[in-house]
Amino acid sequence: MALFTPDTHFVVYMNAKDPKPSQELNSREALAPVFADLNKYAATMHFVGQSTILSLTAERGTGEAYCLAHHPTVDGEKRRLMIATLLRYVRKDRGLVAVCGAPALPRLAGGAPTVMTESNHVSSLTVSGALHAPAVGQQRVVIVGATGMVGGYALRYALDHPAVGTVTAVGRKRLGISHPKLQEVLHQDFADCSALAEALSDKDAAVFCLGVYTGAVSEAELRRITVDYTIEFARVLRRSSPEASFSFLSGKGADSTGRSRIPFARYKGEAENALLSAEFQHVYVFRPAYIYPVEPRKEPNVSYRLFRAIYPVFRLLFPNQVIRADDLARAMVDVAVWRTGERGGLVLENRDIRAMAESLHPGAEDSPGENGSQKTLR
């Protein structure tokens, strides 16, 4: 559903010979049962054939692309294949590519219905796998570390996200904002999250951005915050919401072997290992390199001040070694909400995060930054 815009127009023809549609939907929210119905199939595979551009201007384009969608059903030893023939119209509007689907011609594979869909398609996911999100507006998301740089963007983006119904922000300090979707939970001791059991019940996704800069605390405190707090929070969340997905803010160079001489790398790797073995259905580990703050702030150390000063040049020379804080936050929220990919753990390096951010929000990386051209969250 992340591929469709809010004003989606979706038309279904169960009988290709009947000019009257059997179903017509006019919003992304209304697509929830359509996509939920795909979960009954064992797998989905598409053969995409020829494409034809019918018209093209600087602002808009239309065209056709033919596709055969294969949907196998497995019932014990019985297997059944439904094949739908799809004709998709492609539109370019405001610089974004849009894909509209149009239907199938005859019924195939034992009388399976043919389908016509029409929609606005914003982007394609770079991480393989199906989208398993429930109905738009029903996702219950919890964010830890919302007073931090990445967590703050994640909070603002989640509050504006069409698929998010409520956002529970867990932290030590009040956020100082109000929103109809927002529920604040103050918690001082993350070494013991037992008191959060009720607040974390029935959640669909968690975005964990709690952390501290290297050098800001002792090594013992760094491990406590990076490893112990993460494991304790995950323990309570797993018991309270066993179906929840988990997005974890790690870092480039995280060492899952524990042999690194760099404490940050060892501890992030240890936290990753704990999460990946915690039996969450979906765990997304984000390993960003240099996170560009976007908004002006007091940098925590000399290294960050240097990187901020050379960021424009550094980004041009080494684009896969940097990521904007807001793009990172959006990717962490989107992937947890839409539950992209197969069940299990997924580790995303900086290159993967950049590709995902661009895929989910085309042009985001190239949009203006600060100094009079501040990019806004979409």
Secondary structure, DSSP 8 states (H G I E B T S, - for coil): -TTB-TT--EEE-SSTT-SS-SEEE-SSGGGHHHHHHGGGSS--EEEEEEEEEEEE-SS-EEEEEEEEEEEEEEETTEEEEEEEEEEEEEEEETTEEEEEEE---S-BTTTB--------B----SS-S-----STT-EEEEEE-TTSHHHHHHHHHHHH-TTEEEEEEEESS------TTEEEEE-S-TT--GGGTTTTTT-SEEEE-----TTSS-HHHHHIIIIIHHHHHHHHHHHH-TT-EEEEE--TT--TTS--SSHHHHHHHHHHHHHHTTT-SEEEEEE-SEEE--S----SSHHHHHHHHHHHHHHHH-GGGEEEHHHHHHHHHHHHHHT-SSSEEEEEEHHHHHHHHHHHSTTTTTS--SSS------
